[in-house]
Amino acid sequence: WYGARSGTGILDGWLVHDTDTAEVPGVEVARVPLIMSDPDATAAMVRAALDVAGVAL
């Protein structure tokens, strides 16, 4: 299930904590701080998610 949608999985991209080392073949993995400690940190995480999804602002 946690593989690329191009195979048998459901993922195209995945955000992981910046200290994580997760790699999923065929899935773009972005390492970012995931704790929404303040509005700026939350905005950075959202920007990373949009970037992984290929959404331009």
Backbone bond lengths (Angstrom), bond angles and torsions (degrees), N, CA, C in turn:
res aa  C-N    CA-C-N  psi(-1)  N-CA   C-N-CA  omega(-1)  CA-C   N-CA-C  phi
1 W - - - 1.444 - - 1.526 111.31 -
2 Y 1.318 116.64 -37.08 1.460 119.18 -176.79 1.512 110.13 -92.37
3 G 1.290 115.35 55.39 1.446 121.07 176.31 1.514 109.51 -128.12
4 A 1.309 114.58 -174.86 1.458 120.02 -179.18 1.520 111.15 -69.85
5 R 1.319 115.03 142.98 1.457 119.93 177.11 1.524 110.82 -63.97
6 S 1.334 116.57 -24.38 1.460 119.91 177.89 1.526 111.70 -68.03
7 G 1.329 116.28 -14.94 1.462 121.52 175.66 1.511 109.40 -108.23
8 T 1.325 115.82 -118.53 1.468 119.99 -179.69 1.522 112.26 -110.89
9 G 1.326 116.92 9.09 1.467 120.43 -176.28 1.512 113.47 -96.53
10 I 1.324 114.50 -168.74 1.464 120.75 -176.94 1.531 112.80 -123.65
11 L 1.328 118.09 7.51 1.463 120.45 -172.64 1.523 112.91 -111.65
12 D 1.331 116.36 143.15 1.456 122.83 167.94 1.527 109.64 -109.52
13 G 1.328 116.03 -31.64 1.451 121.97 -179.05 1.513 109.67 -151.14
14 W 1.328 115.38 160.15 1.451 120.12 -174.60 1.522 108.60 -151.77
15 L 1.320 116.92 129.84 1.461 121.38 173.23 1.516 108.21 -94.01
16 V 1.320 116.49 133.18 1.462 121.52 175.38 1.519 108.02 -128.52
17 H 1.325 116.14 157.73 1.466 120.65 178.69 1.518 109.29 -58.86
18 D 1.316 115.92 146.84 1.462 120.23 -174.31 1.520 114.41 -62.57
19 T 1.315 119.33 -11.99 1.467 120.64 175.70 1.525 112.15 -100.41
20 D 1.321 117.60 -0.54 1.465 121.58 -179.24 1.525 109.76 -81.04
21 T 1.307 115.86 158.70 1.464 120.54 -179.91 1.519 111.82 -122.24
22 A 1.316 117.62 23.69 1.463 121.23 -176.74 1.521 111.33 -62.69
23 E 1.310 115.56 137.17 1.455 123.16 172.89 1.517 106.97 -134.40
24 V 1.305 116.48 133.59 1.456 121.86 177.36 1.523 106.54 -127.62
25 P 1.330 118.43 116.47 1.461 120.18 -178.92 1.533 111.61 -54.68
26 G 1.334 116.03 129.22 1.453 121.18 178.17 1.515 115.15 82.77
27 V 1.333 117.28 -0.09 1.463 121.60 -178.81 1.523 108.51 -118.35
28 E 1.327 116.54 129.98 1.459 119.63 175.87 1.521 108.91 -73.68
29 V 1.322 116.14 122.51 1.462 121.58 -179.46 1.526 108.16 -110.20
30 A 1.322 116.85 124.81 1.460 122.00 177.84 1.521 108.76 -112.80
31 R 1.337 115.69 128.55 1.464 121.00 178.73 1.525 108.82 -95.93
32 V 1.321 115.67 116.71 1.467 121.54 -178.59 1.524 108.98 -144.74
33 P 1.336 117.93 155.89 1.464 119.15 171.74 1.534 108.72 -62.67
34 L 1.312 117.66 128.74 1.461 121.37 -175.53 1.521 114.02 -103.51
35 I 1.322 117.32 -3.16 1.461 119.76 179.71 1.525 108.42 -86.40
36 M 1.325 115.52 121.93 1.466 121.06 -178.73 1.527 108.95 -84.69
37 S 1.331 115.07 72.80 1.460 121.26 -173.75 1.526 113.39 -79.05
38 D 1.317 116.56 -20.62 1.460 120.95 178.59 1.530 107.95 -162.12
39 P 1.328 117.99 170.84 1.467 119.81 -177.75 1.531 113.97 -58.17
40 D 1.330 117.71 -37.15 1.463 119.77 -179.88 1.527 111.57 -66.55
41 A 1.328 117.18 -42.01 1.466 120.85 178.40 1.524 110.42 -64.74
42 T 1.314 116.34 -40.03 1.462 120.77 178.38 1.523 110.37 -64.51
43 A 1.318 117.10 -44.12 1.462 121.26 179.49 1.524 111.14 -62.84
44 A 1.326 117.65 -39.41 1.463 120.99 178.46 1.522 110.80 -63.45
45 M 1.324 117.04 -40.42 1.458 120.66 178.72 1.530 110.28 -65.80
46 V 1.313 117.08 -42.05 1.468 120.81 178.97 1.525 110.31 -64.55
47 R 1.337 117.14 -42.21 1.468 119.99 177.39 1.520 110.88 -60.10
48 A 1.331 117.27 -41.58 1.467 120.66 178.36 1.523 110.87 -63.17
49 A 1.319 117.31 -41.46 1.468 120.68 179.07 1.524 110.58 -64.00
50 L 1.326 116.99 -43.33 1.460 120.13 178.71 1.522 111.04 -65.06
51 D 1.323 116.93 -37.72 1.463 121.23 177.80 1.526 110.42 -62.81
52 V 1.323 117.10 -46.31 1.467 121.29 178.37 1.529 110.17 -61.00
53 A 1.326 116.57 -36.27 1.467 121.17 -179.30 1.527 112.53 -78.68
54 G 1.333 116.70 -8.16 1.458 120.04 179.86 1.511 114.10 79.65
55 V 1.324 116.39 23.18 1.463 121.49 179.77 1.526 108.26 -95.37
56 A 1.329 116.00 121.59 1.460 120.47 178.84 1.521 109.70 -92.82
57 L 1.320 115.80 139.08 1.471 120.67 177.05 1.509 110.14 -98.69
